[in-house]
């Protein structure tokens, strides 16, 4: 029976049920498939409230995105406007400017919310 997830026990029970459902060959639109979808939404809501994930540090987000996209630091130098500026940004001795944030957002697709976070 589906019910709201209010306690850690409810959460653990829901996770166990989802695990069981995922082991089955569910038919899309079937009762069990719908149950799995609803439980997933309930679990996600509980996790957002009880286990929030903090936003990434802006500099770590830049480094991660460079690695993920296979971009070298030379390209980052172009985006940030100079080698010494890039070094200062990556070391944390200089803050990102609004222009840099816009460039990083546009060229690397890093969310602006991440880049404007205080650090």
C-alpha positions as CSV (number, residue, x, y, z in Angstrom):
1,X,0.0,0.0,0.0
2,X,1.4,3.4,-1.0
3,X,1.7,6.0,1.7
4,X,3.7,9.2,2.3
5,X,7.3,8.7,3.5
6,X,7.5,10.4,6.9
7,X,10.2,8.5,8.8
8,X,13.5,6.8,8.2
9,X,11.8,3.5,8.5
10,X,9.2,4.5,5.9
11,X,12.1,5.5,3.6
12,X,14.0,2.3,4.1
13,X,10.8,0.3,3.4
14,X,10.2,2.2,0.3
15,X,13.8,1.6,-0.9
16,X,13.4,-2.1,-0.3
17,X,10.1,-2.2,-2.2
18,X,11.7,-0.3,-5.1
19,X,14.6,-2.7,-5.2
20,X,12.1,-5.7,-5.3
21,X,10.1,-4.0,-8.1
22,X,13.3,-3.3,-10.1
23,X,14.1,-7.0,-10.1
24,X,10.9,-7.8,-12.0
25,X,10.1,-7.5,-15.7
26,X,7.5,-4.8,-15.4
27,X,5.1,-3.9,-18.2
28,X,4.9,-0.1,-18.8
29,X,1.6,1.2,-17.6
30,X,1.0,-1.8,-15.4
31,X,0.0,-1.6,-11.7
32,X,3.5,-2.5,-10.5
33,X,5.2,-0.1,-12.9
34,X,2.9,2.7,-11.6
35,X,3.8,1.7,-8.1
36,X,7.5,1.9,-8.9
37,X,7.1,5.4,-10.4
38,X,5.1,6.7,-7.5
39,X,7.6,5.3,-5.0
40,X,10.4,6.9,-6.9
41,X,8.7,10.3,-6.6
42,X,8.1,9.8,-2.9
43,X,11.7,8.7,-2.3
44,X,13.1,11.7,-4.2
45,X,11.0,14.1,-2.2
46,X,12.1,12.6,1.1
47,X,15.8,12.6,0.0
48,X,15.6,16.3,-1.0
49,X,14.3,17.2,2.4
50,X,16.5,14.9,4.5
51,X,19.7,14.5,2.5
52,X,20.2,17.7,0.5
53,X,23.2,17.8,-1.8
54,X,25.1,21.1,-1.4
55,X,26.0,22.9,-4.6
56,X,29.5,22.4,-5.9
57,X,32.3,24.9,-5.2
58,X,32.6,27.1,-8.3
59,X,36.2,26.3,-8.9
60,X,35.7,22.6,-8.5
61,X,32.8,22.9,-10.9
62,X,35.1,24.5,-13.5
63,X,37.8,21.9,-13.1
64,X,35.2,19.1,-13.3
65,X,33.7,20.5,-16.4
66,X,37.1,20.9,-18.1
67,X,37.9,17.3,-17.4
68,X,34.5,16.1,-18.4
69,X,34.6,18.0,-21.8
70,X,38.3,17.1,-22.4
71,X,39.2,20.8,-22.5
72,X,42.7,21.8,-21.5
73,X,43.7,24.7,-19.4
74,X,44.9,26.6,-22.5
75,X,41.2,26.9,-23.6
76,X,40.3,28.1,-20.0
77,X,43.0,30.8,-20.3
78,X,41.2,32.1,-23.4
79,X,37.8,32.1,-21.6
80,X,39.2,33.8,-18.5
81,X,41.4,36.3,-20.3
82,X,44.9,35.5,-19.5
83,X,47.2,32.9,-18.0
84,X,47.9,34.7,-14.8
85,X,44.2,35.4,-14.3
86,X,43.4,31.8,-14.9
87,X,46.1,30.8,-12.3
88,X,44.7,33.3,-9.8
89,X,41.1,32.0,-10.3
90,X,42.1,28.3,-10.0
91,X,44.2,29.0,-6.8
92,X,41.3,30.9,-5.2
93,X,43.3,34.1,-4.9
94,X,41.0,35.9,-7.3
95,X,37.2,35.8,-7.6
96,X,35.3,35.3,-10.8
97,X,34.0,38.5,-12.4
98,X,30.6,38.8,-13.9
99,X,32.1,38.7,-17.4
100,X,34.0,35.5,-16.5
101,X,30.8,33.9,-15.1
102,X,29.0,34.7,-18.3
103,X,31.8,33.3,-20.5
104,X,32.0,30.1,-18.4
105,X,28.3,29.7,-18.5
106,X,28.1,30.2,-22.2
107,X,31.1,28.2,-23.3
108,X,31.3,25.4,-20.7
109,X,27.5,25.3,-19.9
110,X,28.2,25.5,-16.1
111,X,25.0,26.7,-14.4
112,X,25.3,30.4,-13.4
113,X,23.9,29.6,-10.0
114,X,27.0,27.4,-9.4
115,X,29.4,30.1,-10.5
116,X,27.9,32.9,-8.5
117,X,28.0,30.9,-5.2
118,X,30.1,32.5,-2.5
119,X,33.5,31.0,-1.9
